Amino acid sequence: MAKFKESKYNTYVTHHEKILWTRFLLVFLGLWLFFVPIAFDYYNFSNVVMINDMAMGILVVICALFAFSPTSKFFPYLLAIVGIWLNFAPLVFWAPTAMMYLNDTLVGCLIIAFSILIPGVPGESLYQGPEVPAGWSYNPSSWPQRLPTMFLAVISWFFARYMATYQLGYADNMWDPFFGNNGTLQVITSKLSQSFPVSDAGLGAMAYCIEFLMGAKGGTRRWYTMPWLVVCFGILVVPLGIVSILLVCSQPIIVHHWCTWCLAAATCCMFMITFAINEVVAVCQYILSECKKGRGWWDVLWNGGEPNDATKDTRTPGFLNSKGQIFSSLRWGVTLPWNLVLTAFFGIWLMVSPSVLNLDGWAANTNYVFGALTVVTSYVCMAEVVRAGRYLIVLFGAWEIVSVWVLQYPPFFTGPWINFVIGILMIFACLPKGKIHEKYGTWDRFIR
């Protein structure tokens, strides 16, 4: 631990000199924030947005000037908070023009990038410590492992921003390739959406933006140099992602309509969980191992350290000389067992069966819910570290079996017996574990 801190301290000044150019750009961004409201007559549209942007511009300039000092470790993080606020402010103030929304969100992202993302952790890029967790066969924090989550976050960001343009009043109509304009508009203008104090699509876009930035933050050793970042990233991707997916899948129950862009974003969230969960497991393993040595979990979470028994990463290919191996390294730890692909199709059937079989009431609603849960569980459990979670499908299949007698169906209706058969097939299909290609140290015993 002492050796790790000393190494970081000795390289801190050198690192700071190399990233001074980002401070100049931050000063420019602060000036941009201050003068754009004047140049584009914000006072004719919204005084509160104008005051906010000008005040944030002054604050960015002040913090950037203080950040020129190598001892000012606090100000880059304050700048990042300002960047997050700039992504949120147009939603709070219901920015009346698209120019205001675009300017604040893009400048906010750039401030986050140039304050903490691009500069990185002082000394981390120069520190050549181990990268692969003890007993693991690959590094879950390597760039190829993080790229799928980052890419999906960007795609979801575009989907959410498109819907936000209508909710914020910048667009007069919405195009939906599968469910028609009426479906999308019914969802994004529903009572559920309007129950949020701000645009829920804009809020989702902000969350996806932060997910991307957190995915890009830190080096290939961040699972032990920055445990707090990976934990926050995991909370944002996994629990909030599951809640987002369930809210989207409840649309036919609450709103009685589907929305293509909402479903597309929910699909991205589902796969983001699949690709991000392994790094969260590695961090939890590391924190637990350090706690067993007598360190407090709070200290480990925020300060990290240097793990024992970790090894150098000799497997991850470089981007310039990968010889095609870079694509295979993107999916280490994620496989496609035939049985989980099959249960995912069963879940999709349950979600569309109310329309095919003309079901309504509780019969339709339970199929929507348990179908969505089956799909999400199937795809998330394609990640090897949470493969044991597939046993949840047994519960979903059991419900489809007993629902034949619990729910009221019309006489001589064949629909429930179709679900009865699907429930049995779901239970048997989810039992095989499928192939596990990678190793996860002490976590191997939980992969069943």
C-alpha positions in Angstrom: 0.0 0.0 0.0 2.8 2.4 0.9 4.7 1.6 -2.2 1.6 2.2 -4.3 1.0 5.7 -2.7 4.7 6.6 -3.1 4.6 5.7 -6.8 1.6 7.9 -7.4 3.1 10.8 -5.5 6.4 10.7 -7.4 4.7 10.8 -10.7 2.0 13.3 -9.8 3.8 16.5 -10.9 4.9 15.0 -14.2 1.4 13.9 -14.9 -0.1 17.3 -14.1 2.3 19.1 -16.5 1.1 16.8 -19.3 -2.6 17.6 -18.7 -2.3 21.4 -18.3 -3.8 21.9 -21.8 -7.1 20.6 -20.5 -7.2 23.5 -18.0 -6.9 26.0 -20.8 -9.8 24.4 -22.6 -11.9 24.5 -19.4 -11.3 28.2 -19.2 -12.5 28.6 -22.8 -15.6 26.5 -22.0 -16.4 28.7 -19.0 -16.1 31.8 -21.2 -18.3 30.2 -23.8 -21.0 29.5 -21.2 -20.8 33.1 -20.1 -21.0 34.8 -23.5 -23.4 32.5 -25.4 -26.5 33.7 -23.5 -25.5 37.3 -24.5 -24.8 36.5 -28.1 -28.0 34.5 -28.6 -30.4 36.8 -26.7 -31.3 34.3 -23.9 -33.0 37.2 -22.0 -35.8 37.1 -24.6 -36.6 33.5 -23.8 -35.6 32.6 -20.3 -33.9 34.8 -17.7 -33.3 31.9 -15.4 -31.4 29.8 -18.0 -29.4 32.9 -18.9 -28.5 33.6 -15.2 -27.7 29.9 -14.7 -25.4 29.6 -17.7 -23.5 32.9 -17.0 -23.1 31.9 -13.3 -21.8 28.5 -14.2 -19.5 30.0 -16.8 -17.9 32.2 -14.1 -17.6 29.2 -11.7 -16.0 27.1 -14.4 -13.4 29.8 -15.2 -12.6 30.2 -11.4 -12.3 26.4 -10.8 -10.2 25.9 -14.0 -7.8 28.6 -12.9 -7.4 27.0 -9.4 -7.0 23.6 -11.2 -3.7 24.9 -12.8 -2.1 24.2 -9.4 -0.9 20.6 -9.0 -2.0 20.7 -5.3 -5.7 21.5 -6.2 -7.2 18.1 -6.3 -10.7 19.2 -5.3 -11.4 21.6 -8.2 -11.5 19.0 -11.0 -14.2 17.2 -9.2 -16.1 20.4 -8.6 -15.9 21.1 -12.3 -17.3 17.6 -13.0 -20.3 18.4 -10.7 -20.9 21.6 -12.7 -20.8 19.5 -15.9 -23.5 17.1 -14.4 -25.6 20.1 -13.3 -25.4 21.6 -16.9 -26.9 18.3 -18.2 -29.7 18.5 -15.6 -30.4 22.3 -15.7 -32.3 22.4 -19.0 -34.7 19.8 -17.7 -35.2 21.6 -14.4 -35.8 25.0 -16.1 -37.6 23.5 -19.1 -35.3 25.3 -21.5 -37.6 26.9 -24.0 -35.3 26.5 -27.1 -33.4 23.6 -28.5 -30.3 25.8 -28.6 -30.3 26.1 -24.8 -30.7 22.4 -24.3 -28.0 21.5 -26.9 -25.5 24.1 -25.6 -25.8 23.1 -21.9 -25.7 19.4 -22.4 -22.8 19.3 -24.8 -20.7 21.9 -22.9 -21.5 20.0 -19.7 -20.2 16.7 -21.2 -17.1 18.5 -22.4 -16.4 19.9 -19.0 -16.7 16.5 -17.4 -14.4 15.0 -20.1 -11.7 17.7 -19.7 -11.9 18.0 -15.9 -11.6 14.3 -14.8 -12.0 12.0 -17.7 -9.2 12.8 -20.1 -6.7 13.8 -17.3 -7.3 10.5 -15.6 -5.9 9.5 -12.2 -2.6 11.2 -11.5 0.1 8.6 -12.0 -2.2 5.7 -12.9 -1.1 5.6 -16.5 2.5 5.5 -15.4 2.0 2.9 -12.7 2.7 -0.6 -14.1 1.0 -2.8 -11.5 -0.9 -6.0 -12.0 -4.2 -5.9 -13.9 -5.9 -9.3 -13.8 -7.7 -10.2 -10.5 -6.4 -13.2 -8.6 -7.7 -16.4 -10.2 -9.3 -14.6 -13.1 -8.5 -15.5 -16.7 -8.9 -11.9 -18.0 -9.0 -8.3 -16.9 -12.7 -7.1 -16.5 -11.5 -3.4 -16.5 -9.6 -3.7 -19.8 -10.8 -1.3 -22.6 -12.3 -4.1 -24.8 -14.4 -5.2 -21.9 -15.7 -1.7 -21.3 -16.3 -0.7 -24.9 -19.6 -2.6 -25.4 -21.2 -0.9 -22.4 -19.9 2.5 -23.5 -21.2 2.0 -27.0 -24.6 0.9 -25.8 -24.8 4.0 -23.5 -24.2 6.3 -26.5 -26.9 4.6 -28.6 -29.4 4.8 -25.7 -28.4 8.5 -25.3 -29.5 9.2 -28.9 -32.8 7.4 -28.4 -33.6 9.2 -25.2 -32.6 12.6 -26.6 -34.9 12.1 -29.6 -37.8 11.5 -27.3 -36.8 14.4 -25.1 -37.0 16.8 -28.0 -40.8 16.3 -28.1 -41.3 16.4 -24.3 -39.4 19.7 -24.1 -41.3 21.2 -27.0 -38.7 21.3 -29.7 -40.4 18.8 -32.1 -44.0 18.7 -33.3 -44.1 14.9 -34.0 -42.4 11.6 -33.4 -41.6 8.9 -35.9 -42.0 5.3 -34.7 -41.0 2.6 -37.3 -43.1 -0.2 -35.7 -45.9 1.1 -33.5 -46.8 4.3 -35.4 -46.6 7.8 -34.2 -49.6 7.3 -32.0 -47.9 4.6 -29.9 -44.8 6.7 -29.2 -46.7 9.8 -28.5 -49.1 8.0 -26.2 -46.2 6.7 -24.1 -44.1 9.9 -23.8 -47.1 12.0 -23.1 -48.8 9.5 -20.7 -49.7 10.2 -17.1 -46.7 8.0 -16.1 -44.3 10.3 -18.0 -46.0 13.5 -16.8 -45.8 12.3 -13.2 -42.1 13.2 -13.3 -41.2 16.8 -12.5 -38.9 16.9 -15.5 -38.8 15.2 -18.9 -38.3 11.6 -18.1 -36.6 11.0 -21.5 -34.3 13.9 -20.8 -33.5 12.4 -17.4 -32.7 9.1 -19.1 -30.4 10.8 -21.6 -28.6 12.4 -18.7 -28.2 9.0 -17.0 -26.9 7.4 -20.2 -24.4 10.2 -20.7 -23.1 9.7 -17.1 -22.9 5.9 -17.7 -20.7 6.5 -20.8 -18.4 8.9 -19.0 -18.1 6.6 -16.0 -17.4 3.7 -18.3 -14.6 5.7 -19.9 -13.1 7.0 -16.6 -10.1 5.3 -15.2 -7.4 3.0 -16.5 -7.3 -0.8 -16.9 -6.5 -1.2 -13.2 -9.5 0.8 -11.9 -11.1 -2.3 -10.3 -8.6 -1.8 -7.4 -7.3 1.8 -8.0 -10.8 3.3 -8.1 -13.2 0.9 -6.5 -15.7 3.7 -5.7 -16.0 4.5 -9.4 -16.8 0.9 -10.4 -19.3 0.6 -7.6 -21.1 3.8 -8.7 -20.9 2.7 -12.3 -22.4 -0.7 -11.3 -25.2 1.0 -9.3 -26.1 3.2 -12.3 -26.0 0.4 -14.8 -27.5 -2.6 -12.9 -30.2 -1.5 -10.4 -31.2 1.6 -12.3 -31.1 -0.3 -15.6 -33.4 -3.0 -14.3 -35.9 -0.4 -13.0 -35.8 1.4 -16.4 -36.4 -1.9 -18.2 -39.3 -2.8 -16.0 -40.9 0.6 -16.4 -40.6 0.3 -20.2 -42.0 -3.2 -20.2 -45.0 -2.0 -18.1 -46.1 0.3 -20.9 -48.8 -2.0 -22.3 -50.2 -2.4 -18.8 -50.2 1.3 -17.7 -50.4 3.1 -21.1 -51.7 0.3 -23.3 -49.2 1.2 -26.0 -45.7 0.3 -27.0 -42.9 2.7 -28.0 -40.1 1.5 -30.3 -37.5 4.0 -29.0 -38.3 3.0 -25.4 -37.9 -0.7 -26.1 -34.7 0.0 -28.0 -33.2 1.8 -25.0 -34.4 -0.9 -22.6 -32.7 -3.5 -24.8 -29.5 -1.6 -24.7 -29.8 -1.4 -20.9 -30.3 -5.1 -20.7 -27.1 -5.8 -22.6 -25.2 -3.1 -20.7 -25.9 -5.0 -17.5 -24.6 -8.2 -19.2 -21.3 -6.7 -20.1 -20.8 -4.5 -17.0 -21.6 -7.0 -14.2 -18.2 -8.8 -14.3 -16.2 -5.7 -13.3 -18.6 -5.1 -10.4 -18.0 -8.7 -9.2 -14.2 -8.2 -9.4 -14.4 -5.0 -7.2 -16.6 -6.8 -4.6 -14.1 -9.6 -4.5 -11.2 -7.1 -4.0 -13.0 -5.1 -1.3 -13.9 -8.4 0.6 -10.3 -9.6 0.4 -8.9 -6.4 1.7 -11.5 -6.3 4.6 -10.3 -9.8 5.6 -6.8 -8.3 6.0 -8.1 -5.8 8.6 -8.8 -2.8 6.4 -12.1 -1.0 6.7 -14.4 -1.3 3.7 -14.8 2.5 3.5 -11.1 3.0 3.3 -10.8 0.3 0.5 -13.7 1.8 -1.4 -12.3 5.3 -1.6 -8.6 4.7 -1.6 -8.1 1.4 -3.3 -4.7 -0.2 -2.9 -2.5 -2.9 -4.5 -4.0 -6.4 -4.5 -2.1 -9.5 -3.7 -1.9 -12.4 -6.2 -3.1 -10.2 -9.1 -1.2 -10.8 -12.3 -0.1 -8.9 -15.4 -2.5 -8.9 -18.3 -0.8 -10.7 -21.2 -4.0 -11.8 -22.9 -5.8 -8.6 -23.9 -4.8 -7.7 -27.4 -3.7 -4.2 -28.3 -5.8 -2.1 -30.6 -3.1 -1.6 -33.2 -1.8 -5.2 -33.4 -4.8 -7.2 -32.4 -5.0 -9.3 -35.7 -8.7 -9.6 -35.3 -8.6 -10.8 -31.7 -10.0 -7.5 -30.4 -13.5 -8.5 -31.3 -13.3 -11.8 -29.4 -12.0 -10.0 -26.3 -15.1 -7.8 -26.3 -17.2 -10.7 -25.2 -14.9 -12.5 -22.7 -17.2 -13.6 -19.9 -20.3 -13.6 -22.0 -21.6 -16.7 -23.8 -24.8 -17.7 -25.7 -26.0 -20.9 -24.2 -28.7 -22.4 -26.4 -31.1 -22.9 -23.4 -31.0 -19.2 -22.4 -31.5 -18.1 -26.0 -34.6 -20.5 -26.0 -35.9 -19.1 -22.7 -35.5 -15.5 -24.1 -37.7 -16.5 -27.1 -40.3 -17.9 -24.6 -40.2 -14.6 -22.8 -40.8 -12.7 -26.1 -43.7 -15.0 -26.8 -45.3 -14.2 -23.5 -44.9 -10.5 -24.2 -46.6 -10.7 -27.6 -49.2 -13.4 -26.7 -51.8 -11.0 -25.4 -52.0 -9.5 -28.9 -51.9 -12.9 -30.7 -54.4 -14.7 -28.3 -56.5 -11.6 -27.7 -55.9 -11.8 -23.9 -56.9 -8.9 -21.6 -57.0 -8.1 -17.9 -54.8 -10.0 -15.5 -54.1 -12.7 -18.0 -52.5 -10.2 -20.4 -50.8 -8.2 -17.6 -49.0 -11.1 -16.0 -47.8 -12.3 -19.4 -46.3 -8.8 -20.1 -44.6 -8.8 -16.7 -43.3 -12.3 -16.6 -42.4 -12.3 -20.2 -40.3 -9.2 -19.7 -38.7 -10.7 -16.6 -37.8 -13.9 -18.5 -36.2 -12.0 -21.4 -34.2 -9.8 -19.1 -33.1 -12.7 -16.9 -32.1 -14.8 -19.9 -29.9 -12.2 -21.5 -28.3 -10.9 -18.3 -27.4 -14.4 -17.2 -25.5 -14.9 -20.4 -22.8 -13.2 -18.3 -20.9 -16.1 -16.8 -20.5 -14.4 -13.4 -24.3 -14.3 -12.8 -25.2 -17.6 -14.6 -26.8 -18.9 -11.5 -29.5 -16.2 -11.7 -31.1 -18.2 -14.5 -32.9 -20.2 -11.8 -35.3 -17.3 -11.4 -36.8 -18.5 -14.7 -38.1 -21.6 -12.8 -40.3 -19.2 -10.7 -41.6 -17.5 -13.9 -42.3 -20.8 -15.5 -44.1 -22.1 -12.4 -46.4 -19.1 -12.5 -47.3 -19.8 -16.1 -48.2 -23.3 -15.1 -50.4 -22.4 -12.1 -51.9 -19.3 -13.8 -54.1 -21.8 -15.8 -56.1 -22.3 -12.6 -55.5 -19.0 -10.8 -56.6 -16.6 -13.6 -60.0 -16.5 -15.2 -60.0 -17.5 -18.8 -63.0 -17.8 -21.2 -64.4 -21.3 -21.5 -62.8 -23.6 -24.1 -60.0 -21.1 -24.5 -56.7 -22.7 -25.6 -54.5 -19.7 -24.7 -53.8 -20.8 -21.1 -52.8 -24.3 -22.1 -50.2 -22.8 -24.5 -48.8 -20.9 -21.6 -49.0 -24.1 -19.5 -46.7 -25.8 -22.0 -44.4 -22.8 -22.3 -44.0 -22.7 -18.5 -42.9 -26.4 -18.4 -40.5 -25.8 -21.2 -39.1 -22.7 -19.5 -38.3 -24.7 -16.3 -36.5 -27.5 -18.1 -34.7 -25.2 -20.5 -33.2 -23.0 -17.8 -31.7 -25.9 -15.8 -28.5 -26.6 -17.9 -25.6 -24.2 -16.9 -24.1 -24.0 -20.4 -20.4 -23.7 -21.1 -18.3 -21.5 -18.9 -15.1 -20.4 -20.7 -13.4 -18.1 -18.2 -12.1 -18.3 -14.6 -13.2 -15.9 -11.8 -11.1 -16.9 -8.8 -13.1 -17.4 -5.6 -16.3 -16.5 -7.5 -16.1 -19.8 -9.5 -18.0 -21.7 -6.7 -21.0 -19.4 -7.2 -21.3 -20.2 -10.9 -23.7 -23.1 -10.9 
